[in-house]
Amino acid sequence: MKIDPQCRYTKSHEWARKEDDLIVIGITDYAQQTLSDIVYVELPEEGDEITKGEAFGVVESVKAASDIYAPVSGEVVAVNEKLEDEPELVNSDPFGEGWLIKVRPDDAGEMDELLTPEDYEKVVAEEEAH
């Protein structure tokens, strides 16, 4: 399992990474492995507002559909259009080409409330132990 040291994480397996004044959001390597082959991704539109802790999209795999929760609140300024035709990018490159959305955060301080890579590793280890 890969963990990007540049990202912050949620217990629900989303990642958030600062990119200038924006926050890039995706699902973690662990999440995509758990879901297996992703066949569809439903995302908000540019201009939509997302709220920290609330679902903003859905990832569907051959096994299940899973809500995606916002790690921060803000305005969606970019959506990864490639995922319409290539949802499998989330599987092959969850921290790169498989990013989901970019947001302009309402409060940049929300990033500091997210899990560090080390804390996220502990969350995953606990889940795998059960």
Steps between C-alpha positions, in 0.01 A plus 500: 500500500630844405464808717595839356699696762378829342135421581272517801237230548153420633384191687264437207805463267509827309820699453550875467812674371576871481582627152562876517175644643292196401441161661513190277282212624495130418456159656790314651691205364351290781146605399549415134652160592204426728249595230695315226417581135340845485249526215332836563566823689225754573636844586359848565520774238728802491346775710335258744567544872611202705478477878758333720380157614214480249484276194582678174520206260492126447757248385358178356696182459409153381448416870324802652415869489662725756435863593791744489511746790641852492816542709456879484223748413525719194411572139574239233724673243607195295368150438714221355322458165725205405316282751183505288670279241777353717371440855773237537752785542384509863631141531823544307607842632283612797738783603576619145288462186215359712434819701130587526444873558679823587341743743561855615473447877275715716748456787855385421538411868272199449798321344672505839209306651551205263709192578874505440641219283618326818160525666330372185733198492379416853135526391561257212695261723209494747250432220711220358527344847119465526 
